[in-house]
């Protein structure tokens, strides 16, 4: 029998040599991402994220709050990645290039750990195909979304900590020392703190432990594996019980364009889209091209379960399960890898939970372990041949040459696609424009690129009229494509209407879009407000007030709607309602100058100078930018020959003008 040292060599090189090669290979594959900037969704964990910018002092808040807090939802609990960027910020400030370098280093370390764990599970006698599987895994282009995207460092952390935990659990099952069990649980806790995608490993890790113990013919095969499995279940249950009970919320509502599953009443359609998403994953594993920053409807169509592709997908996955059962007593390596795939992909199948985008490349970050190692296993078995007295040796030689060529071709293709894809991740707009050519049917993808195009030109201080026309036309084109992909896309209609109103001054195109958008979704307060402004300018106060009230129903306490509604009520003789609205402004915005300005105007028009002066004084004390209150007060004090107060008001006006404060604009935008 060969020694462990002999078994852990390939082409005459020791194991530590291959560790170095794997690390170098990962940096060759992803080294070009170091020059990338912040990209898609990186603002969630870095790129001037408010909590991350606090550095070390923000760690407590990071670990005691949700991953994302929005007006509509509180999303998940993933503190570890955000904490890592907070520590980065404390050392390097905002530096995307260092962050990308760290991502590559973490990925390379994960690939080395993957090799170690697979050797520990499947044995050093299988070193060759395990090493090849590791290289195939490192090179697979489906991982570019995780490695090239800083936000997805959370997935790398999950893989890293679950592999480290598995090593400890393997030691526990071998030696029955509970210290290893504790270390394993602590490392798995770090994986849970990274992302909920660690949960499938609660089943995957015991599967690997069982195979490792069975391969070694350990007598306590069931007992130690069961202890580790139960400990993982208990830890996960306690963890999420504590997290859910400690946070104000733990879920998010999904838009229809993200995933239609929560909105579907037809069970056949729900299963159809779930099995279709599983088909997409199989396709992306075998043919990882083209890759996309977003999938969603209608790029992934809604098909009933009785349609061809969902049926084919169901048969494939039933076949995978049956093959796993078949090989359990014949070729258990294959069985374990097939079961590992099914366990990992189940969470992203849309059968357990709906997935934003329906399909996501990051969902294959763990499942692709099975695919790449199965591919390596099959290729290496084709490489094996023995010389015989017949021509069988020649056939086997031909097979081995074919397999070697196939392996080289696959590895070269994977590596090339990965390196090229990394350039697309340079920044958000580069990624969007690289993919949008094949995403015309994705409603959300078109909405995302339109929004980014508009954000960029609106923040461009050197923007010319010609450039504005070209870029606003481009944004409008993508919004129209989004609506074409999903004709009920109210948000896209509202955004397109805003472009017509603000950038293109085309009211006749904007108003029908706002009306249609609000008709589809009465929560769109921007549309309601802009319609109110339109009818106010058209001298239709009753209609304008109707729309302002709708805006306030959709967004109670919305300042601009309160201001305009108060003005309209006063101008139409409803003084009581105007005063009530100003009181409402004061309640919601106690430091605002707006209600005091309005009160001052009302009392001035009524001839109550004393009350007008009182409210205008409060107004300018809060930074009123308009000149009129200052002029009114100065005239008032000069008439009273109160030079000291007149000078004070003039100086206050000069100070407030330097602050360059501005009133809210008439049009509601982003």
VOVO-559508 format. One record per residue (C-alpha): residue in three letters; x, y, z. Coordinates in steps of 0.5 Angstrom, whole numbers, plus 500, padded with zeros to 3 digits. Each point is the difference from the previous one (the first is absolute). Layout:
ALAXYZ ...
***
This chain:
UNK500500500 UNK503507498 UNK501505506 UNK496506501 UNK506504497 UNK500496494 UNK492500499 UNK500508500 UNK505501495 UNK498501492 UNK506501495 UNK505499505 UNK498506504 UNK498500508 UNK493503502 UNK503506502 UNK502502493 UNK493499498 UNK498505505 UNK504505497 UNK498498493 UNK493501502 UNK501507503 UNK504502494 UNK494497496 UNK495504503 UNK504507500 UNK501499492 UNK493498499 UNK497506504 UNK506505501 UNK497505495 UNK495501505 UNK504504504 UNK500506496 UNK492500500 UNK496505503 UNK494499505 UNK495497496 UNK493497500 UNK497500508 UNK506501503 UNK497506503 UNK497495505 UNK506499503 UNK505505498 UNK501506495 UNK498505505 UNK495496504 UNK499504506 UNK501494506 UNK506498496 UNK503507500 UNK500500508 UNK506495499 UNK501496507 UNK495505504 UNK494497495 UNK501493502 UNK495499506 UNK495503495 UNK502496494 UNK499494505 UNK493502503 UNK496502494 UNK498498493 UNK504499494 UNK496505497 UNK494504503 UNK496504495 UNK493503500 UNK496494498 UNK504494503 UNK506498504 UNK504495497 UNK504494503 UNK506500505 UNK507500497 UNK504504504 UNK507496499 UNK501503493 UNK498507502 UNK505499506 UNK506498495 UNK499506496 UNK499505506 UNK507497502 UNK503501493 UNK497508501 UNK504501506 UNK506498497 UNK500502493 UNK494505499 UNK496499494 UNK504495495 UNK497496496 UNK506497497 UNK502497507 UNK493497501 UNK501497493 UNK507497502 UNK497497507 UNK494497496 UNK505496495 UNK504498506 UNK494498504 UNK498496494 UNK507497499 UNK500498507 UNK493497500 UNK502495494 UNK506498503 UNK496498506 UNK495497495 UNK506495498 UNK502499507 UNK493498502 UNK498496494 UNK507496501 UNK498499507 UNK493497498 UNK501496494 UNK507498501 UNK507501498 UNK500494495 UNK495505496 UNK505506500 UNK500501493 UNK493501498 UNK499504506 UNK506504498 UNK497501493 UNK493501503 UNK503506504 UNK503503494 UNK493500497 UNK497503505 UNK504505501 UNK500502493 UNK492499499 UNK498507497 UNK493499504 UNK504503506 UNK502506497 UNK494503503 UNK502498507 UNK508502499 UNK499506496 UNK495503504 UNK502503507 UNK493499503 UNK500493498 UNK506499505 UNK494497505 UNK500494495 UNK508499500 UNK499500508 UNK495495500 UNK504495496 UNK506502504 UNK497499507 UNK496494498 UNK507497497 UNK504501507 UNK494498504 UNK500493496 UNK507499501 UNK499501508 UNK494495499 UNK504495496 UNK505500506 UNK494499505 UNK497494496 UNK507497500 UNK503501507 UNK493501504 UNK503506503 UNK494505502 UNK505506500 UNK500499492 UNK493500500 UNK499507504 UNK505503495 UNK496498494 UNK494503503 UNK503506501 UNK503500493 UNK493499497 UNK497505504 UNK505505497 UNK497497493 UNK493501503 UNK502508501 UNK502500493 UNK494498497 UNK494496500 UNK503496494 UNK504496506 UNK493496502 UNK501495494 UNK506498503 UNK497497506 UNK498494496 UNK506500495 UNK505500506 UNK497494503 UNK500496493 UNK507502499 UNK502497507 UNK496494499 UNK504498494 UNK506502503 UNK499495506 UNK497495496 UNK506500495 UNK505499506 UNK495494503 UNK500504507 UNK495496505 UNK497507502 UNK498502493 UNK493501502 UNK501503507 UNK505505499 UNK497503493 UNK493500504 UNK503504506 UNK503505495 UNK493500496 UNK496501506 UNK505506502 UNK499503494 UNK493500500 UNK499503507 UNK505505499 UNK497503493 UNK493499504 UNK502504506 UNK504505496 UNK494502495 UNK495500506 UNK505505504 UNK501504493 UNK492501498 UNK498501507 UNK506506501 UNK498503494 UNK494505498 UNK499496493 UNK504494496 UNK496500494 UNK499504493 UNK495501496 UNK501498492 UNK498504494 UNK497496495 UNK505502495 UNK505497505 UNK496493501 UNK493499498 UNK500494505 UNK496503506 UNK495503495 UNK498494497 UNK494496502 UNK501495495 UNK504494503 UNK502497493 UNK503507498 UNK504500507 UNK503493499 UNK501502493 UNK504506501 UNK504496506 UNK502494495 UNK502505495 UNK504504504 UNK504493502 UNK500499492 UNK504507500 UNK505497505 UNK501494496 UNK501504494 UNK505505503 UNK504495503 UNK501496493 UNK500507496 UNK502506504 UNK499505495 UNK497505499 UNK500502508 UNK495505502 UNK500505506 UNK493499500 UNK495495498 UNK492501502 UNK494500496 UNK499500494 UNK507497499 UNK498494504 UNK493499497 UNK494498505 UNK499493497 UNK495495503 UNK503493503 UNK497496494 UNK504504495 UNK506497497 UNK506503503 UNK497499507 UNK499493499 UNK507499497 UNK503503506 UNK495496505 UNK503494496 UNK507502501 UNK500501507 UNK496494502 UNK505496496 UNK506504504 UNK496497506 UNK499493497 UNK507500498 UNK502502507 UNK496494503 UNK503495494 UNK507502502 UNK500500507 UNK502492500 UNK504500494 UNK504507499 UNK498504507 UNK505506497 UNK495501495 UNK494499505 UNK503505505 UNK502506494 UNK493499497 UNK496501507 UNK505506502 UNK497503494 UNK493499501 UNK500502507 UNK504507498 UNK496502494 UNK493498504 UNK501507504 UNK500504493 UNK495496496 UNK494504502 UNK497494504 UNK502502506 UNK500508500 UNK499505494 UNK507502497 UNK500507498 UNK502500492 UNK497493500 UNK507497498 UNK507503503 UNK507498498 UNK502500507 UNK495495502 UNK505495497 UNK506502504 UNK499494504 UNK496495495 UNK506501495 UNK504496505 UNK497494498 UNK500501493 UNK507502499 UNK502494504 UNK496495497 UNK502503493 UNK507498503 UNK499493502 UNK497498493 UNK506503496 UNK505497505 UNK496493499 UNK501501493 UNK507501501 UNK501493503 UNK502495495 UNK504493501 UNK504497494 UNK497493498 UNK501495495 UNK495502496 UNK499507497 UNK496502506 UNK506504502 UNK500504494 UNK492502501 UNK502502507 UNK506504497 UNK495504496 UNK495501505 UNK506503505 UNK502504494 UNK493503499 UNK499501507 UNK507504501 UNK498504494 UNK493501503 UNK503502507 UNK505505497 UNK494503495 UNK495501506 UNK505503505 UNK503505494 UNK493502499 UNK498501507 UNK506504501 UNK499504494 UNK493502502 UNK501501507 UNK506505498 UNK496504495 UNK493500504 UNK504503506 UNK501506495 UNK493501500 UNK500501507 UNK504506500 UNK494504503 UNK493500500 UNK498504493 UNK506495496 UNK496494503 UNK493502498 UNK503502493 UNK503494499 UNK494496501 UNK494504498 UNK501498493 UNK497493502 UNK496502505 UNK495504496 UNK494495503 UNK502501507 UNK495506503 UNK505501506 UNK506500497 UNK498505495 UNK497504506 UNK507500503 UNK504502495 UNK495506498 UNK501502507 UNK507500500 UNK501504494 UNK496505503 UNK503500506 UNK507501497 UNK498506495 UNK496504506 UNK506500504 UNK505502494 UNK501507502 UNK503501493 UNK494498496 UNK498503494 UNK494501497 UNK502496494 UNK502494505 UNK494501504 UNK495499494 UNK504494498 UNK501496507 UNK493502502 UNK498497493 UNK504494502 UNK497499507 UNK493501497 UNK501494495 UNK502495506 UNK494502503 UNK495499494 UNK504493500 UNK498499507 UNK493502499 UNK500496493 UNK502493504 UNK495502505 UNK494504498 UNK498501507 UNK507503503 UNK497506504 UNK507502502 UNK503500493 UNK494504498 UNK501505506 UNK507501498 UNK499501493 UNK495505501 UNK505504505 UNK505500494 UNK495503495 UNK498505505 UNK507502503 UNK505499495 UNK496500493 UNK494505502 UNK495496497 UNK494501505 UNK495496494 UNK504494501 UNK502500507 UNK493501503 UNK496494497 UNK506496503 UNK499503507 UNK493498499 UNK501493498 UNK505499505 UNK496502506 UNK494496497 UNK504494500 UNK503501507 UNK497505505 UNK506500504 UNK504504495 UNK500507504 UNK505503495 UNK495499494 UNK494503504 UNK504506502 UNK503502493 UNK492499498 UNK498505505 UNK506505498 UNK497499493 UNK493502501 UNK502506505 UNK504503494 UNK494499496 UNK496504505 UNK495494502 UNK501500508 UNK495495501 UNK503495496 UNK507502502 UNK498499508 UNK497493498 UNK507498498 UNK503503505 UNK496496505 UNK501494497 UNK508501500 UNK499501508 UNK496494500 UNK505496497 UNK506504504 UNK497503506 UNK504506503 UNK503501493 UNK502507500 UNK500503493 UNK492498500 UNK499503506 UNK503506498 UNK496501493 UNK494497503 UNK500506506 UNK501505495 UNK494498495 UNK496499506 UNK501507502 UNK500503493 UNK493497499 UNK497503507 UNK501493504 UNK504504506 UNK498495505 UNK503494496 UNK506504498 UNK502501507 UNK499493502 UNK504498495 UNK506505502 UNK499497507 UNK501493497 UNK506502497 UNK503503507 UNK498493503 UNK504496495 UNK506506499 UNK501504506 UNK506503498 UNK497502493 UNK500507498 UNK494498495 UNK494501505 UNK502506503 UNK501503493 UNK493498498 UNK497503507 UNK504506499 UNK497501493 UNK493498502 UNK500505506 UNK503506496 UNK495499494 UNK495501506 UNK503506503 UNK502497506 UNK507503500 UNK502498507 UNK499492499 UNK503501493 UNK506503503 UNK500494505 UNK500495495 UNK505503495 UNK505500506 UNK499493501 UNK501499493 UNK506503499 UNK503497506 UNK499494497 UNK504502493 UNK495502496 UNK503501493 UNK494505497 UNK502507500 UNK493503502 UNK499498507 UNK507504501 UNK497506496 UNK494500504 UNK503500507 UNK505505498 UNK495505497 UNK496498507 UNK506502504 UNK502506496 UNK493503501 UNK500499507 UNK507503500 UNK503494503 UNK507500496 UNK503495505 UNK495494498 UNK500503492 UNK508499500 UNK499493504 UNK495497494 UNK504503495 UNK506496503 UNK496494501 UNK498500492 UNK507501498 UNK502494505 UNK494495497 UNK502502493 UNK507498501 UNK497493502 UNK497499493 UNK494497502 UNK494499495 UNK493499501 UNK497493497 UNK500499493 UNK493500497 UNK501493497 UNK501494504 UNK506496497 UNK504494503 
***
